[in-house]
């Protein structure tokens, strides 16, 4: 009987955009914009492998019933865990950056990525997850991806600081358009008419939302559009690099846990350089907010939740499938947006509310269009 928990192959599935303010940036490309298989061993557990033969005696009825119950509750539990992790992480990042007025986004990224690195390394050494052994050739191939990854995280941090969560969610739709254009230009990948219609709706919603945004902030919008460009670049670059990176791994593949480790570990020296370059270290040392224990609790929790998204998204994808995963990801933007508006008391006008709702609908329509 196999003791390896396997995440089955995901074919031609595309996740529309990353989570807002995600510190890992990998879970959103679980099934990247290419045909790929995630059959690498990720978790070690007692689960029957495919093709295994299991016989039950009549006395095993209760055990059989237990497995049936677990199978039915699996999608609900995994989906709930994924949605809660996603919503909570975004809200906590917003609290750290806005409510505490923390002005060191690179330092926050460094701290969160350090947490992720330590946890993944610990899980790898303890045998809970399988992590590829890193080597210089693999690192050298991955550096371009990592540089864009850092820019994506930093720009995402600062956009979240100046722009409300609902608007960030709507403006994130621009990433889908840029990625589709990049795929058309670089990989000659054509989309169907419904997808282009959905993207046109996204453009309209982004423009109308920006025009009607009472709390419009030029700096925040500049950061957000920079984030859209970097996020699209990240997805497209990752697609190019993945096949090359696999050549330098012992197993001939690269699972998500290894990608999380690569991104977070390699980002640390780059982030440290930026902290010194922009004198953030001086701000962090002297800032009053870092003396508050609650601040560190919130910052640590947001980092832990960001890492948990990687694992809960894998779990949810395994329990359901690409179609459900993509649709739930789009629907999850609705409670995130509502929570952001209510908890942070965002000033709204009626036109802005309709623009946000239209943008959320466009995102759902886009997810549905990608499934056809």
FENLINKA-V851652 format. One record per residue. N is the residue number from 1. RES is the residue in three letters. OMEGA is omega as a letter, one per 20 degrees, with the letter a starting at -180 (NA if undefined). NEAR is the number of other C-alpha atoms within 8 Angstrom. D_CENTER is the distance of its C-alpha to the mean C-alpha in Angstrom with 1 decimal. Layout:
BEGIN
N_RES_OMEGA_NEAR_D_CENTER ; N_RES_OMEGA_NEAR_D_CENTER
END
This chain:
BEGIN
1_UNK_a_6_33.4 ; 2_UNK_r_8_30.0 ; 3_UNK_a_10_28.2 ; 4_UNK_r_13_24.8 ; 5_UNK_a_12_21.9 ; 6_UNK_r_11_20.6 ; 7_UNK_a_11_17.7 ; 8_UNK_a_8_19.5 ; 9_UNK_r_8_19.1 ; 10_UNK_a_11_17.0 ; 11_UNK_r_9_19.0 ; 12_UNK_r_10_18.4 ; 13_UNK_a_11_15.3 ; 14_UNK_r_11_12.9 ; 15_UNK_a_12_9.7 ; 16_UNK_r_8_10.7 ; 17_UNK_a_9_8.0 ; 18_UNK_r_11_4.5 ; 19_UNK_r_8_4.3 ; 20_UNK_r_9_7.4 ; 21_UNK_a_11_8.1 ; 22_UNK_a_11_5.1 ; 23_UNK_a_11_7.5 ; 24_UNK_r_12_6.2 ; 25_UNK_r_11_4.4 ; 26_UNK_a_10_5.6 ; 27_UNK_a_13_4.6 ; 28_UNK_r_10_4.2 ; 29_UNK_r_12_7.5 ; 30_UNK_r_9_9.0 ; 31_UNK_a_15_12.0 ; 32_UNK_a_13_12.1 ; 33_UNK_r_12_14.5 ; 34_UNK_r_10_17.3 ; 35_UNK_a_10_19.2 ; 36_UNK_r_10_17.8 ; 37_UNK_r_10_18.4 ; 38_UNK_r_12_16.5 ; 39_UNK_r_9_19.8 ; 40_UNK_r_10_19.6 ; 41_UNK_a_12_20.5 ; 42_UNK_a_14_17.7 ; 43_UNK_r_10_19.5 ; 44_UNK_a_11_23.2 ; 45_UNK_a_7_24.8 ; 46_UNK_r_8_27.8 ; 47_UNK_a_8_26.9 ; 48_UNK_r_9_29.1 ; 49_UNK_r_11_28.2 ; 50_UNK_r_4_28.7 ; 51_UNK_r_4_32.3 ; 52_UNK_r_8_33.5 ; 53_UNK_a_5_36.5 ; 54_UNK_r_4_36.8 ; 55_UNK_r_4_40.0 ; 56_UNK_r_7_40.6 ; 57_UNK_a_6_44.0 ; 58_UNK_a_5_45.1 ; 59_UNK_a_6_44.4 ; 60_UNK_a_8_40.7 ; 61_UNK_a_9_40.4 ; 62_UNK_r_7_38.6 ; 63_UNK_r_7_36.1 ; 64_UNK_r_8_35.5 ; 65_UNK_r_8_35.1 ; 66_UNK_r_8_32.6 ; 67_UNK_r_8_30.4 ; 68_UNK_r_8_30.7 ; 69_UNK_r_8_29.6 ; 70_UNK_a_8_26.6 ; 71_UNK_a_8_25.6 ; 72_UNK_a_8_26.0 ; 73_UNK_a_8_24.1 ; 74_UNK_r_9_21.2 ; 75_UNK_a_11_19.2 ; 76_UNK_a_8_19.9 ; 77_UNK_a_8_19.0 ; 78_UNK_r_13_15.8 ; 79_UNK_r_11_14.7 ; 80_UNK_r_8_15.9 ; 81_UNK_r_9_14.2 ; 82_UNK_a_12_10.7 ; 83_UNK_r_10_11.7 ; 84_UNK_r_8_13.3 ; 85_UNK_a_13_10.7 ; 86_UNK_a_12_8.3 ; 87_UNK_a_11_11.5 ; 88_UNK_a_10_13.0 ; 89_UNK_a_15_10.5 ; 90_UNK_a_13_10.6 ; 91_UNK_r_10_14.3 ; 92_UNK_r_12_15.0 ; 93_UNK_r_13_13.6 ; 94_UNK_r_12_15.8 ; 95_UNK_a_10_18.6 ; 96_UNK_a_13_18.6 ; 97_UNK_a_15_18.6 ; 98_UNK_a_10_20.8 ; 99_UNK_r_7_22.8 ; 100_UNK_r_9_23.7 ; 101_UNK_r_7_23.8 ; 102_UNK_a_9_22.3 ; 103_UNK_r_5_22.8 ; 104_UNK_a_9_21.3 ; 105_UNK_a_11_17.6 ; 106_UNK_r_11_17.9 ; 107_UNK_r_13_19.5 ; 108_UNK_r_9_16.9 ; 109_UNK_r_12_14.2 ; 110_UNK_a_12_16.9 ; 111_UNK_a_9_17.4 ; 112_UNK_r_14_13.9 ; 113_UNK_r_15_13.5 ; 114_UNK_r_11_17.0 ; 115_UNK_a_11_16.3 ; 116_UNK_a_13_13.5 ; 117_UNK_a_11_16.0 ; 118_UNK_a_8_18.9 ; 119_UNK_a_8_17.4 ; 120_UNK_r_10_16.3 ; 121_UNK_r_9_19.7 ; 122_UNK_r_8_21.5 ; 123_UNK_r_10_20.1 ; 124_UNK_r_11_21.0 ; 125_UNK_a_7_24.5 ; 126_UNK_r_7_25.0 ; 127_UNK_r_8_24.3 ; 128_UNK_r_9_21.6 ; 129_UNK_r_12_19.2 ; 130_UNK_a_11_20.2 ; 131_UNK_r_9_19.2 ; 132_UNK_r_10_20.8 ; 133_UNK_a_6_23.5 ; 134_UNK_r_7_22.6 ; 135_UNK_a_7_25.4 ; 136_UNK_a_6_26.2 ; 137_UNK_r_7_26.0 ; 138_UNK_r_11_22.5 ; 139_UNK_a_10_21.5 ; 140_UNK_r_7_23.5 ; 141_UNK_a_10_21.8 ; 142_UNK_a_11_18.3 ; 143_UNK_r_9_19.2 ; 144_UNK_r_8_18.8 ; 145_UNK_a_11_15.1 ; 146_UNK_r_11_14.8 ; 147_UNK_r_9_16.8 ; 148_UNK_r_12_14.6 ; 149_UNK_a_13_11.4 ; 150_UNK_r_10_13.5 ; 151_UNK_r_10_14.7 ; 152_UNK_a_12_11.3 ; 153_UNK_a_14_10.5 ; 154_UNK_r_11_14.1 ; 155_UNK_r_12_14.5 ; 156_UNK_r_13_11.6 ; 157_UNK_a_12_13.4 ; 158_UNK_r_13_16.7 ; 159_UNK_r_16_15.9 ; 160_UNK_r_16_14.8 ; 161_UNK_a_11_18.0 ; 162_UNK_a_11_20.3 ; 163_UNK_a_13_18.9 ; 164_UNK_a_11_18.6 ; 165_UNK_a_12_15.4 ; 166_UNK_a_12_16.9 ; 167_UNK_r_12_17.7 ; 168_UNK_r_13_14.4 ; 169_UNK_a_11_12.9 ; 170_UNK_a_14_15.9 ; 171_UNK_r_10_15.9 ; 172_UNK_r_12_12.4 ; 173_UNK_r_14_14.3 ; 174_UNK_r_12_16.1 ; 175_UNK_r_12_13.3 ; 176_UNK_a_12_14.1 ; 177_UNK_r_9_17.7 ; 178_UNK_r_11_17.5 ; 179_UNK_r_12_15.6 ; 180_UNK_r_9_18.3 ; 181_UNK_r_8_21.0 ; 182_UNK_r_11_19.8 ; 183_UNK_r_12_19.8 ; 184_UNK_a_10_23.3 ; 185_UNK_a_8_24.6 ; 186_UNK_a_6_23.3 ; 187_UNK_r_7_23.2 ; 188_UNK_r_7_25.6 ; 189_UNK_a_7_23.2 ; 190_UNK_r_6_24.6 ; 191_UNK_r_7_23.1 ; 192_UNK_a_6_25.3 ; 193_UNK_a_6_27.0 ; 194_UNK_a_8_24.9 ; 195_UNK_r_11_21.7 ; 196_UNK_r_9_23.6 ; 197_UNK_r_8_25.0 ; 198_UNK_a_13_21.6 ; 199_UNK_r_13_20.6 ; 200_UNK_r_8_24.0 ; 201_UNK_r_10_23.3 ; 202_UNK_r_14_20.1 ; 203_UNK_r_10_22.2 ; 204_UNK_a_8_24.8 ; 205_UNK_r_14_22.6 ; 206_UNK_a_14_21.0 ; 207_UNK_a_8_24.5 ; 208_UNK_r_10_26.1 ; 209_UNK_r_13_23.5 ; 210_UNK_a_9_24.0 ; 211_UNK_a_6_27.8 ; 212_UNK_a_10_28.0 ; 213_UNK_a_10_25.7 ; 214_UNK_a_8_28.3 ; 215_UNK_a_7_26.2 ; 216_UNK_r_8_25.5 ; 217_UNK_a_8_24.7 ; 218_UNK_r_6_25.3 ; 219_UNK_a_8_23.5 ; 220_UNK_r_13_20.4 ; 221_UNK_r_12_20.4 ; 222_UNK_r_9_21.1 ; 223_UNK_a_12_18.0 ; 224_UNK_r_16_15.9 ; 225_UNK_r_10_17.5 ; 226_UNK_r_9_17.1 ; 227_UNK_r_14_13.4 ; 228_UNK_r_12_13.5 ; 229_UNK_a_10_15.8 ; 230_UNK_r_12_13.9 ; 231_UNK_r_13_10.6 ; 232_UNK_r_13_13.0 ; 233_UNK_r_10_14.8 ; 234_UNK_a_12_12.0 ; 235_UNK_a_12_11.5 ; 236_UNK_r_12_15.3 ; 237_UNK_r_10_16.1 ; 238_UNK_r_9_14.0 ; 239_UNK_a_11_15.9 ; 240_UNK_a_8_19.1 ; 241_UNK_a_11_18.5 ; 242_UNK_a_9_17.4 ; 243_UNK_r_8_20.9 ; 244_UNK_a_9_22.6 ; 245_UNK_a_12_20.6 ; 246_UNK_a_10_21.6 ; 247_UNK_a_8_25.2 ; 248_UNK_r_10_25.1 ; 249_UNK_a_13_23.8 ; 250_UNK_a_7_26.3 ; 251_UNK_a_6_25.0 ; 252_UNK_r_8_24.4 ; 253_UNK_a_9_20.8 ; 254_UNK_a_13_17.5 ; 255_UNK_a_13_15.3 ; 256_UNK_r_12_11.7 ; 257_UNK_r_11_13.1 ; 258_UNK_r_11_15.1 ; 259_UNK_r_10_12.4 ; 260_UNK_r_10_10.6 ; 261_UNK_r_12_14.2 ; 262_UNK_a_10_15.1 ; 263_UNK_a_11_12.5 ; 264_UNK_a_13_13.1 ; 265_UNK_a_10_16.8 ; 266_UNK_a_10_17.7 ; 267_UNK_a_13_16.1 ; 268_UNK_r_11_18.6 ; 269_UNK_r_7_21.8 ; 270_UNK_r_8_20.5 ; 271_UNK_r_13_19.3 ; 272_UNK_r_10_22.7 ; 273_UNK_a_8_24.5 ; 274_UNK_r_9_22.9 ; 275_UNK_r_12_23.7 ; 276_UNK_a_9_27.3 ; 277_UNK_a_7_27.5 ; 278_UNK_r_6_26.6 ; 279_UNK_r_8_28.5 ; 280_UNK_a_12_25.7 ; 281_UNK_r_9_27.2 ; 282_UNK_r_7_30.3 ; 283_UNK_a_9_28.5 ; 284_UNK_a_10_26.6 ; 285_UNK_a_7_30.0 ; 286_UNK_a_6_31.8 ; 287_UNK_r_8_29.4 ; 288_UNK_a_6_30.7 ; 289_UNK_a_8_27.3 ; 290_UNK_r_10_26.5 ; 291_UNK_a_7_29.7 ; 292_UNK_r_8_28.4 ; 293_UNK_a_7_27.3 ; 294_UNK_r_6_25.2 ; 295_UNK_a_12_23.1 ; 296_UNK_r_9_22.2 ; 297_UNK_a_8_21.5 ; 298_UNK_a_11_19.0 ; 299_UNK_r_13_17.4 ; 300_UNK_r_10_17.3 ; 301_UNK_r_10_16.0 ; 302_UNK_r_14_13.0 ; 303_UNK_r_15_12.3 ; 304_UNK_r_11_13.1 ; 305_UNK_r_12_10.9 ; 306_UNK_r_14_7.8 ; 307_UNK_a_11_9.1 ; 308_UNK_r_9_10.2 ; 309_UNK_r_12_6.9 ; 310_UNK_a_12_7.1 ; 311_UNK_r_9_10.7 ; 312_UNK_r_13_10.9 ; 313_UNK_r_11_8.8 ; 314_UNK_r_11_11.3 ; 315_UNK_a_9_14.0 ; 316_UNK_r_14_13.5 ; 317_UNK_r_10_13.4 ; 318_UNK_a_9_16.5 ; 319_UNK_a_9_18.3 ; 320_UNK_a_9_18.0 ; 321_UNK_a_9_17.0 ; 322_UNK_a_9_15.1 ; 323_UNK_r_7_16.9 ; 324_UNK_a_8_16.4 ; 325_UNK_a_11_12.7 ; 326_UNK_a_12_12.3 ; 327_UNK_r_11_14.8 ; 328_UNK_r_9_13.6 ; 329_UNK_r_9_10.2 ; 330_UNK_r_12_12.6 ; 331_UNK_a_9_15.0 ; 332_UNK_r_10_12.7 ; 333_UNK_a_10_12.8 ; 334_UNK_r_9_16.5 ; 335_UNK_r_9_16.7 ; 336_UNK_a_13_14.2 ; 337_UNK_a_12_16.4 ; 338_UNK_r_9_19.6 ; 339_UNK_r_8_18.8 ; 340_UNK_a_14_18.0 ; 341_UNK_a_12_21.3 ; 342_UNK_a_8_23.3 ; 343_UNK_a_6_22.3 ; 344_UNK_r_6_22.5 ; 345_UNK_a_7_25.5 ; 346_UNK_r_9_24.5 ; 347_UNK_a_6_27.7 ; 348_UNK_r_8_27.6 ; 349_UNK_a_9_30.1 ; 350_UNK_r_6_30.7 ; 351_UNK_a_7_29.8 ; 352_UNK_r_13_26.4 ; 353_UNK_r_9_25.7 ; 354_UNK_r_8_26.6 ; 355_UNK_r_13_24.5 ; 356_UNK_r_13_21.4 ; 357_UNK_r_8_22.3 ; 358_UNK_r_9_23.0 ; 359_UNK_r_13_19.7 ; 360_UNK_r_12_18.0 ; 361_UNK_r_8_20.5 ; 362_UNK_r_13_19.8 ; 363_UNK_r_12_16.1 ; 364_UNK_r_11_17.4 ; 365_UNK_r_9_20.2 ; 366_UNK_r_12_17.9 ; 367_UNK_r_12_16.0 ; 368_UNK_a_9_19.5 ; 369_UNK_r_10_21.0 ; 370_UNK_a_8_18.6 ; 371_UNK_a_6_19.9 ; 372_UNK_NA_4_23.5
END
